[in-house]
Amino acid sequence: MGKPIKSIIFTVTNDLVTDQRMQRIAGTFAEAGYAVKLVGRHLPDSASADHLGFPVKRFRCLFNKGKLFYLEYNLRLFFWLCFQRFGCLWAVDCDTAWPVRWVSVLRRKPWVFDAHELFSRVPEVIHRKAVQRIWQRTEKMAFSKASLCITVGPALALWFEKEYGRKVGVVRNMPLLKAALPYRPDENPFVLYQGALNEGRGLENLIKAMQQVDCRLLLAGDGDLSQGLRALVIKEGLQEKVVFLGKLAPADLPALTASAWVGYNVSEPAGLSYQLSLNNKFFDYVHAGLPSLINPFEEYVKLNNEMEVGLITEPADDAIATNLQLLLNNKDLHLRLSQNCLKAREIWNWEKEKMQLLSIFETSFRHG
C-alpha cells in the first residue's frame, strides 16, 4: 500500500459531541500515534467540542435537514477535503460516502467505509422508495469501492458480505471500562430509556406499558417522535410517571444510568437494519450494572445467552409491562442480573475491542 498511513480524517454528519463511538475510534488512533481529525457539523444547539482531545472541524450549514442539507453538506465536505493533507479518509455511513470516495480518487488515497447500520433499511426510509434507492446505490458503491469496510456487529457484517461479496471487519460499539458504581438502592426505582426518540424504537408501547407499572419512566434523548410521544403521554394520562429529559451530554449519562432500576432496549422489527443491529445502549446498560429489557433479535439473544444481563422481551405493551414488573418485584433476579452485568463488562469493553480495530486497520494497510 506504499508509505505507512500516519493521518486519518473521519467524516460524520452529526455534531460530534454525542457520537461516543467516533470519539472512541478517533481517540484510539490518536493514542496509537496517528494524526487524526474528526469532521462533522455545528448545530444551533451544539455544545463545545474542545474537550475531545483531538482536532475537529464542524461546518455551520444553512440547511439542517432534508435533501438540501445532504446536498450542502456533501459539497462543502468535498471541497474542504480537497485541500487537506491526510493518509486515509474514513466515511461513517452512507451520508458522507460520496465526497470521501471522490476525494480519495482525486488524491489517490485509501478510504474506509464504516457502516454503523444498514442505512437503506432503517424505518425512516423503507417506505420512501425513491430515497431508499439512493441509499442502496450509495451503499453498493461504498462496499465495492472502499479500501476497507467495517461495521458494528457480526450479523450486519454477514449480511453485507453476502450482499456485496467482500470481507467486512467487525468493531463493536462498547464503552470504556470505568470504575463500577455501587448497586442501586430500591427506593423510588425508575425505568430508563437512553437514545434517539425515533420510529421503531418501541417507545409507544413502552409508554402504554407504564399504565401497568408502578414506577416512573425517564426518556433521555430527542428525535423525530418527541412531540408525538409527549402527546401520547398526555392522552394516556401519564404526565406524572413519564419524564422527558431531552438530549443529555454523554458525561451526564453514566450517573443517570447507574441510578436506574431497569434499562429499556426493545426495538420493533420495523426494518432489517434494526433486526441486525447491535446498539451501544445495550453495552451502556451492562457497564452500569443495569439489568435491561432486551430486543428479541439475533445479536442480543446470542449475547444474553452468554451472560444473561437482562430479559429478552417482545415489543408489545403487555410483554413489556410483565417483564418490568418482574424486575421491579423480584429483587433476587434483579441482583443476579446486575452481578452478571458487572462480570460481562470485564469482557465487553472498548479496551479489548480497540485492539480488534487497530488490528483490522493495520493488517489491511500493512502498517509497520
RAFENJO-V140753 format. One record per run of one state. SS is the DSSP state (H for helix, E for strand, C for the rest). FROM is the first residue (numbers start at 1). TO is the last residue. If there is no record, write none. Layout:
SS&FROM&TO, SS&FROM&TO
This chain:
C&1&6, E&7&11, C&12&19, H&20&31, C&32&34, E&35&41, C&42&49, H&50&52, C&53&54, E&55&59, C&60&65, H&66&82, C&83&87, E&88&92, C&93&93, H&94&107, C&108&109, E&110&115, C&116&118, H&119&121, C&122&128, H&129&145, C&146&147, E&148&151, C&152&153, H&154&164, C&165&168, E&169&170, C&171&189, E&190&194, C&195&202, H&203&212, C&213&215, E&216&221, C&222&225, H&226&236, C&237&241, E&242&246, C&247&249, H&250&259, C&260&261, E&262&265, C&266&271, H&272&275, C&276&279, H&280&287, C&288&291, E&292&294, C&295&297, H&298&307, C&308&309, E&310&312, C&313&316, H&317&329, C&330&330, H&331&344, C&345&349, H&350&364, C&365&368
